Amino acid sequence: MSAAAHAPAFSRAAVVGAGAWGTTFATLLVRTGIPTLMWARRAEIAAEINAGTNERYLRGVSLPRGLGATTSLDEALGGADLVVVAVPSQLARAVLEPGAGMVCDDAVAVSLMKGIELGTGLRMSQMVGEVLAIGPERLAVVSGPNLADEIAAGQPTATVVAARDADVASRVAAACATPTFRPYTNTDVLGVELCGAVKNVIALAVGIAAGRGLGDNSKAAIITRGLVEITRLGLALGAEPETFAGLAGMGDLVATCSSPLSRNQTFGRRLGEGMSVEQARAASRGVAEGARSARAVLDLAGEHGVEMPITAGIVAVVEGRASVAEVTDALLARPRKAEGVNAAPLA
């Protein structure tokens, strides 16, 4: 095989965000031969990454050589033909705005974020493209059952790389593929992003059920009906039906709802155990995206006439308009229905 066949898919990468997932994805890029510079908001995090660890977010993990960090967004973005964004979804616009005009003309941008922007209703790739002036043909998203701690530990994982341009999806997939990290490609960016955003909301509901002491039957019901909500919204917006049964849909939903490593599930469990929203946030090591994006998801559903009762219940809890017990009781008291995405209530 020629040397060209082994050439990295990109010459240099910038990863904006130094949390668990951003750091983990950066290590994947370095291991495929792509020099990578991370942007960190705090100088102490950047210094620690440059020293070979990021204990705040990835405990006990040694970072590979070739991975560096800076607090200068200009330095991180300059010369990078792959820009990966991995910051909390509701903070991303403010983080990226100073970088407008710094991105290479031919750069590909990748969103690792899972959320819907409050106020605009934009998916994360749309927001990245808008702020950094990158056309949709050069935007990609990575989503799936990607618990960062397991990936960083080298456990086998599959994911989805979605882009409107199949060649862009393939390049990004090649950039992050390792013997233990297997990316599949997809051109349904809309469906993949909706799955990632809404599954975090459903994971909050599953966590609440666990915190209240409810069993596996209850949690399975929430996961299953949660998938119906995700699919219903996706179909209304024009996503491909098969996306919701794949890694980005059912795969990510099951992992996020079932794992104690999931920040969203853990956040919900704390609410179910009696913590307030503020207490649950204070106890969290990272951001529970579902709590921040639930309102944006519900607003998007409302604009398209889509009913999402689990999501509506989570919004009521997060906004302090209902207790977890009231929401649980209200969901159980809903009219009986035939099972299905478009089923109507029984008479």
Secondary structure as UniProt FT lines:
FT   HELIX           3..6
FT   STRAND          13..16
FT   HELIX           20..31
FT   TURN            32..33
FT   STRAND          36..39
FT   HELIX           43..51
FT   TURN            55..57
FT   TURN            59..60
FT   TURN            65..66
FT   STRAND          67..70
FT   HELIX           73..77
FT   TURN            78..79
FT   STRAND          82..85
FT   HELIX           89..91
FT   HELIX           92..96
FT   HELIX           97..99
FT   TURN            100..101
FT   TURN            105..106
FT   STRAND          108..111
FT   TURN            118..120
FT   HELIX           124..132
FT   HELIX           136..138
FT   STRAND          139..143
FT   HELIX           148..152
FT   TURN            153..154
FT   STRAND          157..163
FT   HELIX           166..176
FT   TURN            179..180
FT   STRAND          181..186
FT   HELIX           189..211
FT   TURN            212..213
FT   HELIX           216..237
FT   HELIX           241..245
FT   HELIX           247..251
FT   HELIX           252..258
FT   TURN            260..261
FT   HELIX           263..272
FT   TURN            273..274
FT   HELIX           277..283
FT   HELIX           289..303
FT   TURN            304..305
FT   HELIX           309..318
FT   TURN            319..320
FT   HELIX           324..332
FT   TURN            341..342
//
